[in-house]
């Protein structure tokens, strides 16, 4: 916990300027931001309110905390205003406004700070136990920051060609996905390295009040070195990619056949998106190497927000039903790597709906992590600069 105090001289000046700076009759003065109490993924902004003659007493106070275009807000009826859902190891600038029936005040002074999680919240011990594939290197800058070095290639067999969306007049459509009707043609696939820099994760995550919706791109990095995408291929398309699967023979040319998805529940992005190999849900090419028959699921990867990703078997080897999961496919329970229990995401076996992969992220995701997601390409729709913030109750089961 860290404390920041304004100097007495700055405080006196702020009071004077605030009292003389009312922009409209009846509006409250700006709150005097006194000090900030910084926690893991959160901050408490303590303030005092300077009364103005003729101005109604404020009924609420709002905080805005901003970093690289992302804004997190919170309100309270009195001091302090507590802001949660911030990304650890990220610099924020926060300001306060007071509101009454006449409107909102001007902004308070701005305070800059960086939330940092405590080592006690670290998931490092469990990630050290994970069975990372040969060629995947994991390092720990500290107990709250983990870097994964991978070239993006899966350490299992891939197909010589995959069905890809037709994007050229010269291509002839051979098939279409049953639900979307998108025309597909076979494209040769040659596995090539896609990343030279590590992917850095905050492994002291804190669950936020609001979840962050995933998009049509990377949502996590798997122990094989390849990435995990969301279940759907198209915005608003609630079925998984497996539900769209189709395989066709090709009479001439190479490769001799192509499938939309291979037996590992993966395929590459289109060539213009980098041909990045990725999964759309649970892959037996990973679990068959890790899990015993009727045994528990072992750690399969890490989500963008730092929480672990698993298959759907609990510590006793029993299947975890979708009804036991929250809206993001999350659950808190013991696992082989975290025997005392941990919040983690589950990839259900044989799921044919959008919950085959992560539909949202339970902890805050920094702009840096969204940049990592964008660098992994897209299937049919490019990632936007940010991601919508949604409430738990806004997500419904299919």
Secondary structure, 3 states (H helix, E strand, C coil): CEEEECCHHHHHHHHHHHHHCCCCCCCCCCCEEEEEEEECCEEEEEEECCCCCCCCCCCEEEEEEEECCEEEEEEECCCCEEEECCCCCCEEEEEEEEEECCEECCCCCCEEEECCCCHHHCCHHHHHHCCCCCCCEEEEEECCEEEEECCCCCCCCCCCEEEEECCCCCCCCCEECCCCCCEEEEEECCCCCCCCCCEEEECCCCEEEEEEECCCCEEEEECCCCEEECCCCCCCCCCCHHHHCCEEECCCCCCCEEECCCCCCEEECCHHHCCCEEECCCCHHHHHHHCCCCCCCCCCEEECCCCEEECCECCCCCECCHHHCCCCCEEEECCCCCCCCEEEEECCCCCCCHHHCCCEEEECCCHHHHHHHHHCCCCCCCCCCCCCEECHHHCCCC
